[in-house]
Amino acid sequence: MKKTLVGLLALTLMFSCKNSEEKNENAESENQEVNVYTHRHYESDQELFKQFEEETGITVNVINASADELIQKMRMEGEQSPADVLITVDAGRLERAKSSDLLQAVSSDILEETIPSHLKDADNHWFGLTKRARVIAYAKDRVNESELSTYEDLASDKWNDKLLIRSSGNIYNQSLMASIMVHNGEEEAKEWAEAVVENMARAPKGNDRDQVKAVVAGEGDLAVVNTYYIGKLLNSEDPEEVKAGESIELFFPNQEGRGTHINVSGAGVAKYAPNKENAIKFIEFLISEDAQKIFAHSNFEYPVNEDVAPADLLQEWGEFKEDTLNLSKLGENNKKAVMLFDEAGWK
């Protein structure tokens, strides 16, 4: 009798363990998801999320908001945050998320081998997904390309009352300022900002597209803009925007030196990601050749995957030398850049 009871107990325990394992496996198969907090708002991204779901069976749950709102949301949620992946634009914001202890380091041979070292965090907390170059857009009929050379030259007196650029509150300008500060030192960067303020054709306002429209309207002769905005203008359904895009030319600064300033949109795995493996798979998918082609051709961004060619329009602008400063430096120097802007009177 005693042996029978022991046998039954062992059998019951065996079935119990087996059922528990089956339940865990079923739960894992039913809970295949990745929660994405994203600042990006493009149709190309929605297309990619859908494609990832179809290829992997992993559901993509999306929360859209501004970068600052998403970072604050993750801070407030703490360890209870459902976020698996944070996607935002500009390395400055990505570095802010890292310094706020909202991202975690991850190990991935695919990410390591595919993304150039200057386009990702040295500690693997975030990874570039697409590139944008910050260039000079100028009026064809009022500026000779031979007059253009570097970002530093925008401080020259010859551009007095001719320059259009966004506010100092814009992250793209903050990162450009940080790069100038790293390359040239704080004092020279401050002097540059002061001279640029003197050369402004008007007080900063609007986005990059608005700067181009202001050039076309004759309010200034040249503007500092991100390349993908020009792609958006030229492919707009609004004839006036297309006309604005066609009325300017682009110049890639600092080709004889360090190269043109670039920035990224990028992604990182959240510190408390409940679906870490899915999060890594998701980011790996976004730098695959197929995904990079969609980014490049739908949103006119340069691919970070060097096996993928830029869109035809971007190829028409020609190849250019890019600044290979590690983009982590932009975030690390963001606060100082903002301070120098304030001291220079850049509104």
Backbone hydrogen bonds, N-H to C=O, Kabsch-Sander energy under -0.5 kcal/mol:
donor,donor_aa,acceptor,acceptor_aa,energy
5,L,1,M,-2.5
6,V,2,K,-2.2
7,G,3,K,-2.4
8,L,4,T,-2.8
9,L,5,L,-2.5
10,A,6,V,-2.4
11,L,7,G,-2.4
12,T,8,L,-2.8
13,L,9,L,-2.4
14,M,10,A,-2.1
15,F,11,L,-2.4
16,S,12,T,-2.4
17,C,13,L,-2.4
18,K,14,M,-2.2
19,N,15,F,-3.0
20,S,16,S,-2.2
21,E,17,C,-2.5
22,E,18,K,-2.4
23,K,19,N,-2.5
24,N,20,S,-2.2
25,E,21,E,-2.5
26,N,22,E,-2.7
27,A,23,K,-2.7
28,E,24,N,-2.4
29,S,25,E,-2.2
30,E,26,N,-2.2
31,N,27,A,-1.4
32,Q,29,S,-0.6
33,E,31,N,-1.2
34,V,59,T,-2.5
36,V,34,V,-0.7
36,V,61,N,-3.4
37,Y,35,N,-0.6
37,Y,85,V,-3.2
38,T,36,V,-0.7
38,T,63,I,-2.7
39,H,87,I,-2.4
45,D,42,Y,-0.5
46,Q,42,Y,-1.4
47,E,43,E,-2.3
48,L,44,S,-2.0
49,F,45,D,-2.6
50,K,46,Q,-2.0
51,Q,47,E,-2.0
52,F,48,L,-2.5
53,E,49,F,-2.0
54,E,50,K,-2.1
55,E,51,Q,-2.2
56,T,52,F,-2.1
57,G,53,E,-2.6
59,T,32,Q,-2.6
59,T,57,G,-0.6
61,N,34,V,-2.5
61,N,59,T,-0.7
62,V,60,V,-0.6
63,I,36,V,-2.9
65,A,38,T,-1.5
70,L,66,S,-2.4
71,I,67,A,-2.6
72,Q,68,D,-2.3
73,K,69,E,-2.3
74,M,70,L,-2.4
75,R,71,I,-2.0
76,M,72,Q,-2.4
77,E,73,K,-2.3
78,G,74,M,-1.8
80,Q,77,E,-1.8
81,S,78,G,-1.8
84,D,35,N,-2.7
85,V,35,N,-2.0
86,L,268,G,-2.5
87,I,37,Y,-2.9
88,T,266,G,-2.1
90,D,264,V,-3.2
93,R,90,D,-0.7
94,L,90,D,-1.6
95,E,91,A,-2.8
96,R,92,G,-1.5
97,A,93,R,-2.2
98,K,94,L,-2.0
99,S,95,E,-2.9
100,S,96,R,-1.3
101,D,98,K,-2.0
102,L,97,A,-2.3
104,Q,269,V,-2.3
106,V,124,N,-1.6
108,S,106,V,-0.5
112,E,108,S,-2.4
113,E,109,D,-2.5
114,T,110,I,-1.9
115,I,111,L,-1.8
119,L,116,P,-1.9
120,K,117,S,-1.2
121,D,126,W,-2.4
124,N,121,D,-1.8
127,F,267,A,-2.6
128,G,119,L,-1.8
129,L,265,S,-3.6
130,T,265,S,-1.6
131,K,302,Y,-3.3
132,R,263,N,-2.4
134,R,261,H,-2.5
135,V,133,A,-0.8
135,V,225,V,-3.0
136,I,251,F,-2.5
137,A,135,V,-0.5
137,A,223,A,-3.0
138,Y,249,E,-2.4
139,A,221,D,-2.5
140,K,247,S,-1.2
142,R,139,A,-1.0
143,V,139,A,-1.8
147,E,144,N,-2.6
148,L,145,E,-1.7
154,L,151,Y,-1.6
155,A,152,E,-1.6
156,S,153,D,-2.1
159,W,156,S,-1.7
160,N,157,D,-2.1
162,K,159,W,-2.2
162,K,199,N,-1.0
163,L,159,W,-0.6
163,L,199,N,-2.1
164,L,222,L,-2.3
170,N,167,S,-1.3
174,Q,170,N,-2.1
175,S,171,I,-2.3
176,L,172,Y,-2.0
177,M,173,N,-2.7
178,A,174,Q,-2.3
179,S,175,S,-2.2
180,I,176,L,-2.1
181,M,177,M,-2.4
182,V,178,A,-2.3
183,H,179,S,-2.3
184,N,180,I,-2.7
185,G,181,M,-2.2
189,A,185,G,-2.0
190,K,186,E,-2.5
191,E,187,E,-2.2
192,W,188,E,-2.3
193,A,189,A,-2.4
194,E,190,K,-2.4
195,A,191,E,-2.1
196,V,192,W,-2.5
197,V,193,A,-2.2
198,E,194,E,-1.6
199,N,195,A,-1.4
200,M,196,V,-0.7
200,M,197,V,-0.9
201,A,163,L,-3.2
202,R,163,L,-0.5
211,Q,207,N,-1.4
212,V,208,D,-1.7
213,K,209,R,-2.4
214,A,210,D,-1.9
215,V,211,Q,-1.8
216,V,212,V,-2.3
217,A,213,K,-1.8
218,G,215,V,-1.4
219,E,214,A,-2.5
220,G,214,A,-0.7
221,D,162,K,-2.0
222,L,162,K,-2.0
223,A,137,A,-2.8
224,V,164,L,-1.6
225,V,135,V,-2.4
225,V,223,A,-0.6
227,T,133,A,-2.4
229,Y,226,N,-1.2
230,I,226,N,-0.7
230,I,227,T,-1.0
231,G,227,T,-1.5
232,K,228,Y,-2.0
233,L,229,Y,-2.2
234,L,230,I,-2.6
235,N,231,G,-1.2
236,S,233,L,-1.5
241,E,238,D,-0.7
242,V,238,D,-1.9
243,K,239,P,-2.4
244,A,240,E,-2.0
245,G,241,E,-2.4
246,E,242,V,-2.0
247,S,243,K,-1.0
247,S,244,A,-0.6
248,I,245,G,-0.7
249,E,138,Y,-2.1
251,F,136,I,-2.4
254,N,149,S,-2.1
257,G,254,N,-1.1
259,G,254,N,-1.9
260,T,321,K,-2.7
263,N,132,R,-2.5
265,S,130,T,-1.6
266,G,88,T,-2.8
267,A,127,F,-2.4
268,G,86,L,-1.9
270,A,84,D,-2.3
271,K,102,L,-2.5
273,A,270,A,-1.6
276,K,273,A,-0.6
279,A,275,N,-2.2
280,I,276,K,-2.3
281,K,277,E,-2.2
282,F,278,N,-2.3
283,I,279,A,-2.1
284,E,280,I,-2.5
285,F,281,K,-2.3
286,L,282,F,-1.7
287,I,283,I,-0.8
287,I,284,E,-0.8
288,S,285,F,-1.6
292,Q,288,S,-2.7
293,K,289,E,-1.9
294,I,290,D,-1.4
295,F,291,A,-2.3
296,A,292,Q,-2.5
297,H,293,K,-2.6
298,S,294,I,-2.2
299,N,295,F,-1.9
300,F,296,A,-0.8
301,E,295,F,-0.9
302,Y,131,K,-2.5
304,V,129,L,-0.8
306,E,114,T,-0.6
306,E,304,V,-0.8
308,V,305,N,-2.0
315,Q,311,A,-2.0
316,E,312,D,-1.8
317,W,313,L,-0.9
318,G,315,Q,-1.1
323,D,260,T,-2.8
327,L,118,H,-2.1
329,K,326,N,-2.0
330,L,327,L,-1.0
331,G,327,L,-1.0
332,E,328,S,-2.3
333,N,329,K,-1.5
334,N,331,G,-1.3
337,A,333,N,-2.1
338,V,334,N,-2.3
339,M,335,K,-2.0
340,L,336,K,-2.3
341,F,337,A,-2.2
342,D,338,V,-2.2
343,E,339,M,-2.4
344,A,340,L,-1.8
345,G,341,F,-0.6
345,G,342,D,-1.0
346,W,341,F,-2.3
347,K,345,G,-0.8
